[in-house]
């Protein structure tokens, strides 16, 4: 859970993703056995100031117009729970946002 707006969040996510890879993969493991790695940051602020309820990042090829994905099994998701524009999300994720806003982030406000 990220409660303070930190400009180093993208690099922090890179670090956490690498730590997760190292900690979940035995030394003698083959690369095809490397597990998928989904890193989710729940933010009480908009981490990229675009007012999206969710930011999903995967490695893509710029020369292919981002149509070619690296498909290395890594995915980073940043949830912007401060938004009020979450109608594009599925109902379960909307319920999570409502819960977090009501019971965790805005107590006493």
C-alpha positions in Angstrom: 0.0 0.0 0.0 1.4 3.4 -1.0 0.1 6.3 1.0 2.5 9.1 0.0 3.1 10.4 -3.5 6.6 9.3 -4.4 8.2 10.2 -7.7 10.5 7.1 -7.4 7.6 4.7 -7.5 8.3 3.4 -11.0 11.9 2.5 -10.0 10.7 1.1 -6.7 8.3 -1.1 -8.6 11.2 -2.4 -10.7 13.2 -3.2 -7.6 10.3 -5.1 -6.0 9.7 -7.0 -9.1 13.3 -8.1 -9.3 13.3 -9.1 -5.6 10.1 -11.2 -6.1 11.8 -12.9 -9.1 14.9 -13.8 -7.1 13.0 -14.9 -4.0 10.6 -17.2 -5.9 13.0 -18.9 -8.3 15.5 -21.6 -7.2 19.1 -21.0 -8.4 19.1 -24.1 -10.6 15.7 -23.3 -12.2 15.4 -23.1 -16.0 14.1 -19.8 -17.5 10.9 -21.4 -18.8 10.1 -22.3 -15.2 10.4 -18.7 -14.0 6.9 -17.9 -12.6 4.8 -15.0 -13.8 5.2 -12.0 -11.7 2.3 -9.6 -11.1 3.2 -6.7 -8.9 0.2 -4.6 -7.6 0.6 -1.3 -5.9 -2.5 0.0 -4.1 -2.1 3.8 -4.0 -4.1 6.3 -2.0 -3.1 8.9 -4.7 -2.9 9.1 -8.4 0.6 7.8 -9.1 0.8 9.2 -12.7 -1.6 12.2 -12.6 -3.8 11.0 -15.4 -6.9 10.1 -13.3 -7.0 6.5 -14.5 -8.4 4.2 -11.9 -5.8 1.6 -12.9 -2.5 1.8 -14.7 -1.2 -1.5 -16.2 2.3 -1.8 -17.5 3.9 -4.6 -19.6 7.0 -4.5 -21.7 6.3 -3.7 -25.3 8.3 -2.9 -28.5 8.3 0.8 -29.3 9.2 0.1 -33.0 6.2 -2.1 -33.4 3.8 0.6 -32.1 3.6 -1.3 -28.8 1.8 -4.1 -30.6 4.6 -6.5 -29.9 4.8 -7.6 -26.3 7.9 -9.1 -24.7 5.7 -11.7 -22.9 8.3 -12.2 -20.1 5.6 -12.9 -17.6 5.9 -9.6 -15.8 3.1 -7.2 -15.1 2.9 -4.1 -12.9 -0.4 -2.7 -11.9 -0.9 0.6 -10.0 -4.4 1.1 -8.5 -5.4 4.7 -8.1 -8.0 4.4 -5.3 -8.3 8.2 -5.0 -10.2 8.4 -8.2 -14.0 8.7 -8.5 -13.9 7.5 -12.1 -13.9 3.7 -11.7 -17.0 2.7 -13.7 -14.7 1.1 -16.3 -13.5 -1.5 -13.7 -15.2 -4.7 -13.0 -17.7 -4.8 -10.1 -15.4 -6.7 -7.7 -12.6 -4.1 -8.1 -15.2 -1.3 -7.8 -16.3 -2.8 -4.5 -12.6 -2.9 -3.3 -12.2 0.8 -4.2 -15.4 1.7 -2.3 -14.2 -0.3 0.7 -10.8 1.2 0.8 -12.2 4.7 0.4 -14.8 4.3 3.1 -13.0 2.3 5.7 -9.3 2.8 5.4 -8.3 6.0 3.7 -11.0 8.5 4.8 -11.6 7.6 8.4 -12.4 10.6 10.4 -12.7 12.9 7.4 
